[in-house]
Amino acid sequence: MLGERGNGRRIRIRQHKAKWGTIMQYVTLNDGNTMPQLGFGVFQVPDLAVCEQAVSDALATGYRLIDTAAAYMNEEAVGAAIAKSPVAREDIFVTSKLWVDHFTYEKAKQGIDDSLRKIGLDYLDLYLLHQPYGDVAGAWRALEEAQQAGKIRSIGVSNFAPDQLINLELMSNVKPAINQIEVSPWHQQKDEVRFAQEQDVQVEAWAPFAEGKHHIFTDPTIAQIGAKYGKSNGQVILRWLLQRGIVAIPKSVHKERMEENFDVFDFELNGEDMTTIADLDKHESQFFDHRDPTAIVNIFGQSLRALRS
């Protein structure tokens, strides 16, 4: 079925009755591959036992998109949960990301193989450049070659601004399929989302709940919308993202919250609801500005200096 993107363009979405008993929505990427529009992220779950249990619970709940990264230090736990799950491998969409300390051509090739080894898979459904720094061109070439070799099915980026995204597109053989960026009611990035969609690059939202900042789970405006549908603030936020054509990857280690986050396919926000949430935009990152030189030095400086060797 075809749905509408937030800017009025059509987005390729198919729905089917999944064998776990609910409706899941899928988006078709610009390379023809499909991915679930709602997934499960494992950022800030460094305890491997906790992470493995969380992924197992997520798969049992019905999630079929699992998002990890080399920098999360839990790829092994994700792989262990997948290996033990009764869900067939081909039904699970697995994403990981390359960290900037591997952003050269040769180091990126090694990083891809390291992720495959740690997760214990012979291919990944999606692999992303985690940040827009370092030798992006060299690292991207390694991703292109890994895709050609069948190690990765789709390749994309994360935290790329529009100018960085178009720069990569123009100099590459393969257009990014995904740009995973911060999107929440507090930081909606309307222009960035619109630009990616115009380029046929799927937007994926990390931190859709802004990690609870500014009391997002009890915000009265969002709660008033939720009350009309018998839904929580978190469910309203996820529904808002889905209706904007954005892939969302909420995180929780609590099974009841996973189930709540998954229960968002039985209602639809109206135009007034969407406008009300749009008006909540604070127009700034809830974490840090990826274009701020001081933040780049403080957060990524050590990893970038490692590329000198």
FENLINRA-V515151 format. One record per residue. PHI is phi as a letter, one per 20 degrees, with the letter a starting at -180 (none if undefined). OMEGA is omega in degrees with one decimal (NA if undefined). D_LAST is the distance of its C-alpha to the last C-alpha in Angstrom with 1 decimal. Layout:
PHI_OMEGA_D_LAST ; PHI_OMEGA_D_LAST
This chain:
none_179.3_50.3 ; d_176.2_49.0 ; d_-179.2_48.3 ; d_170.9_47.7 ; f_-178.9_44.5 ; f_-179.3_44.7 ; e_175.9_45.0 ; n_177.2_47.8 ; f_179.6_45.9 ; f_174.6_46.4 ; d_-178.8_43.8 ; f_-179.8_44.0 ; c_174.0_44.9 ; d_177.4_46.7 ; d_171.5_48.4 ; b_176.4_49.7 ; f_-176.4_51.4 ; f_-175.9_48.8 ; f_175.8_49.9 ; e_166.0_49.0 ; n_175.9_51.8 ; b_178.2_50.4 ; e_172.8_49.5 ; d_-178.7_45.8 ; d_-179.3_44.7 ; c_171.6_42.1 ; d_175.4_40.3 ; e_-177.7_39.6 ; e_-176.6_36.2 ; f_175.8_35.9 ; e_178.6_34.9 ; n_177.7_38.1 ; f_178.5_36.7 ; d_176.8_38.4 ; b_176.1_37.2 ; f_-179.8_39.1 ; e_176.0_39.5 ; c_-177.8_39.4 ; c_-176.0_36.8 ; c_-179.4_35.5 ; d_-177.6_32.2 ; c_173.7_30.6 ; f_179.6_28.4 ; m_170.3_28.8 ; c_-174.0_30.2 ; f_177.7_27.8 ; f_-171.8_30.6 ; f_179.6_30.5 ; f_178.2_34.2 ; f_-179.8_35.1 ; f_-179.7_32.9 ; f_179.5_34.4 ; f_-179.8_37.8 ; f_179.2_37.2 ; f_176.8_36.0 ; f_178.5_39.0 ; f_179.7_41.3 ; f_178.8_39.9 ; f_178.4_40.5 ; f_178.0_44.0 ; f_-179.8_44.7 ; p_177.2_44.0 ; f_178.0_40.5 ; c_172.7_38.9 ; d_178.4_35.6 ; d_-174.9_33.0 ; d_176.6_29.9 ; c_179.8_26.8 ; a_176.2_23.0 ; g_-177.5_20.0 ; f_-179.9_19.7 ; f_178.0_23.4 ; m_-179.7_22.7 ; b_-179.8_26.0 ; g_179.9_25.5 ; f_-179.1_27.1 ; f_176.2_30.2 ; f_179.4_30.6 ; f_179.6_30.7 ; f_179.2_33.1 ; f_178.9_35.5 ; f_-178.6_35.4 ; f_-177.6_36.1 ; e_-176.0_39.1 ; f_174.0_40.5 ; f_179.4_43.6 ; f_-178.8_42.3 ; f_-179.3_41.3 ; g_-176.2_37.7 ; f_178.2_38.7 ; e_-178.5_40.2 ; d_178.8_37.0 ; e_-173.2_34.5 ; d_178.5_31.1 ; d_166.4_28.3 ; c_-173.6_24.7 ; b_178.0_21.7 ; e_179.3_17.9 ; e_-170.9_16.0 ; f_177.1_13.6 ; f_174.7_10.5 ; d_-176.2_11.2 ; e_161.1_12.0 ; c_-177.9_10.8 ; g_-176.4_13.4 ; f_-179.3_12.1 ; f_178.3_10.9 ; f_177.2_14.2 ; g_178.7_16.2 ; f_-180.0_15.1 ; f_177.0_15.8 ; f_179.6_19.2 ; f_177.9_20.1 ; f_179.2_19.2 ; f_178.4_21.5 ; f_-179.1_24.2 ; f_-177.4_24.1 ; f_179.8_24.3 ; f_176.8_27.1 ; m_-179.3_28.7 ; d_176.9_29.6 ; e_171.1_29.5 ; b_172.4_29.0 ; d_179.5_28.3 ; f_-178.5_30.7 ; b_176.4_28.2 ; c_-173.3_24.5 ; d_162.2_23.1 ; f_-167.1_20.1 ; f_-177.8_20.5 ; b_-176.1_19.7 ; e_-174.5_19.7 ; c_179.1_16.3 ; m_-179.2_12.9 ; e_-178.0_13.1 ; f_-177.6_16.5 ; f_179.5_17.8 ; f_179.3_15.3 ; f_-179.9_15.7 ; f_177.9_19.4 ; f_177.4_19.7 ; f_177.1_18.5 ; f_178.1_21.2 ; g_-179.3_23.7 ; f_177.9_23.3 ; f_175.8_23.5 ; f_178.7_26.7 ; f_-179.1_28.1 ; e_179.2_27.5 ; n_178.8_29.4 ; f_-179.0_26.7 ; c_-179.9_27.1 ; e_177.0_30.4 ; c_179.4_29.5 ; c_-177.2_26.3 ; b_-175.4_26.0 ; c_178.1_24.2 ; b_175.8_24.7 ; m_177.6_25.2 ; e_171.9_25.3 ; f_-177.7_27.7 ; g_-179.6_30.1 ; f_177.9_28.4 ; f_179.1_25.1 ; f_-178.4_27.0 ; f_175.8_28.9 ; g_179.6_25.9 ; f_178.8_24.4 ; g_-173.5_27.8 ; f_-175.5_28.5 ; d_-173.7_25.4 ; d_176.1_25.4 ; e_-177.1_27.7 ; c_177.0_28.2 ; f_173.8_29.3 ; g_177.6_28.0 ; e_-172.8_30.8 ; c_161.2_30.0 ; c_-179.3_28.9 ; e_-175.1_28.8 ; c_175.8_29.5 ; f_174.1_31.3 ; b_175.4_35.1 ; b_176.3_37.9 ; g_-179.4_41.3 ; e_-179.6_39.7 ; b_-167.2_36.9 ; e_176.9_38.3 ; l_-175.3_36.1 ; g_-178.9_39.0 ; f_179.9_37.7 ; f_177.8_34.3 ; f_-179.7_36.2 ; f_-179.1_38.7 ; f_179.8_36.1 ; f_-179.6_34.3 ; f_176.7_37.7 ; f_177.7_38.7 ; e_-176.8_35.7 ; m_173.8_36.6 ; d_-176.8_33.5 ; f_175.8_34.5 ; e_176.7_33.8 ; c_-173.7_33.0 ; e_166.5_33.6 ; e_-176.9_31.5 ; l_-179.7_33.3 ; f_178.3_36.6 ; d_179.8_38.4 ; l_-178.4_36.1 ; l_174.8_35.7 ; m_-176.8_39.3 ; f_179.3_38.9 ; l_173.7_42.0 ; l_-174.4_44.2 ; f_-177.3_43.5 ; f_177.7_45.2 ; c_-179.3_48.4 ; g_-173.6_48.4 ; f_179.7_52.1 ; f_177.9_51.6 ; f_180.0_49.6 ; f_179.2_52.0 ; f_175.8_55.0 ; f_-178.5_53.6 ; f_-178.1_52.9 ; f_179.9_56.4 ; f_-174.2_57.9 ; d_-176.0_56.2 ; m_-176.2_56.1 ; c_179.1_52.3 ; e_176.3_49.8 ; g_179.4_47.5 ; f_179.2_44.6 ; f_177.3_46.5 ; f_-179.4_47.5 ; f_179.5_43.9 ; f_178.5_42.8 ; f_177.5_45.8 ; g_178.1_45.0 ; f_-179.5_41.6 ; g_-178.2_43.0 ; f_171.7_45.6 ; e_180.0_43.1 ; m_-175.3_41.5 ; d_172.4_38.4 ; f_-178.4_36.9 ; c_180.0_36.8 ; c_176.8_34.9 ; f_179.4_36.6 ; c_170.4_35.5 ; a_174.1_37.8 ; d_-179.3_38.1 ; d_-173.1_41.9 ; f_-179.3_43.8 ; f_177.2_46.6 ; f_175.5_44.2 ; g_-178.7_42.5 ; f_178.2_46.0 ; f_-179.3_46.9 ; f_-177.9_43.9 ; f_-173.6_44.7 ; e_-175.3_48.3 ; c_-175.5_47.9 ; d_-176.6_49.4 ; d_175.9_53.0 ; b_-178.8_53.3 ; b_176.5_52.4 ; f_177.1_52.0 ; e_-176.8_54.4 ; g_178.8_53.6 ; f_177.4_54.7 ; f_-178.4_52.3 ; f_178.9_49.4 ; f_179.2_50.3 ; f_178.8_50.8 ; f_177.9_47.3 ; g_-178.4_45.9 ; f_179.7_47.5 ; e_-174.5_45.5 ; g_176.8_42.3 ; e_172.7_40.7 ; m_174.2_38.4 ; b_178.5_35.3 ; g_175.4_32.6 ; e_-176.9_33.6 ; c_175.0_30.1 ; a_-179.4_27.9 ; e_-178.9_27.6 ; f_177.4_24.6 ; d_-178.4_25.1 ; e_-178.0_25.1 ; g_-179.9_22.2 ; f_178.0_22.9 ; f_179.7_22.7 ; f_179.0_19.5 ; f_-174.6_17.9 ; f_-174.2_19.7 ; e_-172.1_19.2 ; d_-173.8_15.9 ; g_-178.8_14.1 ; f_179.8_12.2 ; f_-179.4_11.2 ; f_177.6_10.2 ; f_179.2_8.1 ; f_179.6_6.1 ; f_-179.5_5.5 ; f_-175.9_3.8 ; e_NA_0.0
